[in-house]
Amino acid sequence: MDQRIVEFVEGLRAAGVRVSLAESADAFRAIVHLGITDRDLFRAALRTTLVKDSVDTPTFERLFPLYFGSGGPPMLDPKTELSSQEMKQMKQALRDLLGDNERLQQLMRYLLEGQNPSRDELD
């Protein structure tokens, strides 16, 4: 997640939004305290810490979904953001929920690629 936030800050800067190192550090501190599970709170924390001029708000709003998707909290990359123990726990929990290794593999592919399963697959 840290890398994604860094890339977002770089994107804001490339679009002309002035973001200082201190403001970037504030964004990271806010996310540590508030988390990422509440999308609206996550977006507000980043907007509050990274946007200091109201004319830059439309740029923030345009770029945010490009870096963090348009629905739900930002996806984690399990390969890089979870420890091996956390990955084992997640796999076991998914196995317990699904009971079918083939369906588990497809779900993991979706998670790793940031895709959503179809309605039939969810059912």
VOPAGU-2260 file (C-alpha; in pm, 1 decimal, decimal comma):
REM VOPAGU-2260
SITE   aa  ch    i         X         Y         Z
SITE  MET   A    0       0,0       0,0       0,0
SITE  ASP   A    1     287,7     234,7      77,6
SITE  GLN   A    2     414,1     209,4    -280,4
SITE  ARG   A    3      68,5     282,1    -418,3
SITE  ILE   A    4      41,9     596,6    -205,3
SITE  VAL   A    5     389,2     706,1    -321,2
SITE  GLU   A    6     281,3     655,1    -683,3
SITE  PHE   A    7     -37,3     852,0    -617,7
SITE  VAL   A    8     163,5    1142,1    -473,3
SITE  GLU   A    9     389,8    1128,0    -779,9
SITE  GLY   A   10      81,0    1133,6   -1002,2
SITE  LEU   A   11     -56,1    1437,0    -818,3
SITE  ARG   A   12     276,2    1614,7    -860,1
SITE  ALA   A   13     291,0    1525,5   -1229,5
SITE  ALA   A   14     -56,2    1678,2   -1266,3
SITE  GLY   A   15      63,7    2002,8   -1108,0
SITE  VAL   A   16     -49,9    1956,1    -747,9
SITE  ARG   A   17     215,1    2076,9    -505,5
SITE  VAL   A   18     271,6    1809,0    -242,2
SITE  SER   A   19     558,3    1852,2       2,2
SITE  LEU   A   20     749,7    1574,5     172,7
SITE  ALA   A   21     591,6    1679,9     502,0
SITE  GLU   A   22     243,6    1648,6     351,5
SITE  SER   A   23     331,4    1304,7     214,5
SITE  ALA   A   24     451,3    1197,8     559,8
SITE  ASP   A   25     126,8    1333,6     708,9
SITE  ALA   A   26     -71,2    1118,1     463,6
SITE  PHE   A   27     117,4     805,6     570,9
SITE  ARG   A   28      66,2     884,5     938,6
SITE  ALA   A   29    -305,2     941,1     883,0
SITE  ILE   A   30    -342,3     608,2     704,0
SITE  VAL   A   31    -155,7     426,0     980,9
SITE  HIS   A   32    -406,1     562,9    1233,3
SITE  LEU   A   33    -724,0     545,7    1023,3
SITE  GLY   A   34    -659,7     237,4     810,9
SITE  ILE   A   35    -786,5     160,7     462,8
SITE  THR   A   36   -1103,9     -37,0     523,3
SITE  ASP   A   37   -1336,5     263,9     516,4
SITE  ARG   A   38   -1298,4     396,6     160,1
SITE  ASP   A   39   -1453,4     735,8     234,3
SITE  LEU   A   40   -1231,1     786,8     537,0
SITE  PHE   A   41    -925,4     671,2     339,1
SITE  ARG   A   42   -1003,8     918,0      57,4
SITE  ALA   A   43   -1072,1    1201,7     303,9
SITE  ALA   A   44    -746,4    1135,2     489,1
SITE  LEU   A   45    -544,9    1154,0     168,5
SITE  ARG   A   46    -733,2    1457,7      37,5
SITE  THR   A   47    -694,2    1641,5     369,3
SITE  THR   A   48    -322,6    1576,1     395,6
SITE  LEU   A   49    -224,4    1610,5      28,5
SITE  VAL   A   50    -447,5    1887,0    -111,3
SITE  LYS   A   51    -383,4    2232,2      30,8
SITE  ASP   A   52    -544,3    2443,0    -243,0
SITE  SER   A   53    -909,7    2390,6    -335,8
SITE  VAL   A   54    -830,8    2432,8    -706,0
SITE  ASP   A   55    -640,6    2101,4    -681,4
SITE  THR   A   56    -940,3    1906,6    -546,5
SITE  PRO   A   57   -1075,6    1815,3    -894,8
SITE  THR   A   58    -733,1    1676,4    -988,0
SITE  PHE   A   59    -727,7    1469,1    -668,8
SITE  GLU   A   60   -1079,3    1339,2    -737,8
SITE  ARG   A   61    -989,9    1252,0   -1097,8
SITE  LEU   A   62    -670,2    1065,4   -1003,5
SITE  PHE   A   63    -785,0     887,6    -685,5
SITE  PRO   A   64    -985,4     611,9    -861,8
SITE  LEU   A   65    -701,8     555,2   -1108,7
SITE  TYR   A   66    -467,6     460,0    -824,4
SITE  PHE   A   67    -711,5     307,5    -576,8
SITE  GLY   A   68    -995,8     174,2    -791,4
SITE  SER   A   69   -1349,6     296,0    -806,0
SITE  GLY   A   70   -1509,9      69,4    -549,6
SITE  GLY   A   71   -1420,7     -79,0    -215,9
SITE  PRO   A   72   -1103,2     -22,7     -22,8
SITE  PRO   A   73    -773,3     -37,2    -210,1
SITE  MET   A   74    -658,8    -387,1    -291,0
SITE  LEU   A   75    -344,6    -520,9    -129,8
SITE  ASP   A   76     -90,0    -713,0    -330,7
SITE  PRO   A   77     -62,7   -1032,8    -125,4
SITE  LYS   A   78     267,4   -1128,9    -288,1
SITE  THR   A   79     442,1    -815,7    -165,2
SITE  GLU   A   80     233,2    -687,9     124,3
SITE  LEU   A   81     170,9   -1001,3     330,8
SITE  SER   A   82     422,7   -1205,2     524,2
SITE  SER   A   83     449,1   -1576,1     440,6
SITE  GLN   A   84     262,5   -1655,5     763,5
SITE  GLU   A   85     -18,2   -1410,4     677,9
SITE  MET   A   86     -38,7   -1558,3     325,7
SITE  LYS   A   87     -72,1   -1910,9     473,4
SITE  GLN   A   88    -345,9   -1791,5     709,0
SITE  MET   A   89    -533,2   -1622,7     425,0
SITE  LYS   A   90    -509,1   -1934,5     204,9
SITE  GLN   A   91    -636,5   -2155,1     486,1
SITE  ALA   A   92    -924,7   -1919,6     559,7
SITE  LEU   A   93   -1020,8   -1914,5     192,0
SITE  ARG   A   94    -994,5   -2294,7     169,6
SITE  ASP   A   95   -1221,0   -2323,3     472,9
SITE  LEU   A   96   -1471,3   -2086,3     313,9
SITE  LEU   A   97   -1464,9   -2235,5     -35,0
SITE  GLY   A   98   -1392,2   -2601,4      26,6
SITE  ASP   A   99   -1275,3   -2633,9    -334,8
SITE  ASN   A  100    -912,7   -2581,9    -436,9
SITE  GLU   A  101   -1001,8   -2494,7    -800,2
SITE  ARG   A  102   -1239,3   -2217,7    -690,6
SITE  LEU   A  103    -977,4   -2097,8    -442,1
SITE  GLN   A  104    -718,3   -2070,5    -719,9
SITE  GLN   A  105    -957,5   -1867,8    -937,3
SITE  LEU   A  106   -1043,1   -1637,4    -646,0
SITE  MET   A  107    -673,1   -1585,0    -575,0
SITE  ARG   A  108    -614,8   -1495,2    -941,1
SITE  TYR   A  109    -890,2   -1235,3    -913,8
SITE  LEU   A  110    -738,6   -1093,1    -596,2
SITE  LEU   A  111    -387,9   -1077,0    -740,7
SITE  GLU   A  112    -510,2    -913,0   -1062,4
SITE  GLY   A  113    -745,6    -670,5    -887,7
SITE  GLN   A  114   -1048,0    -813,4   -1071,1
SITE  ASN   A  115   -1395,5    -893,6    -948,4
SITE  PRO   A  116   -1565,7   -1232,5    -983,0
SITE  SER   A  117   -1888,9   -1254,5   -1181,4
SITE  ARG   A  118   -2224,0   -1258,7   -1005,6
SITE  ASP   A  119   -2259,1   -1633,4   -1073,6
SITE  GLU   A  120   -1915,8   -1701,0    -922,4
SITE  LEU   A  121   -2009,0   -1502,6    -612,5
SITE  ASP   A  122   -2333,2   -1698,6    -575,0
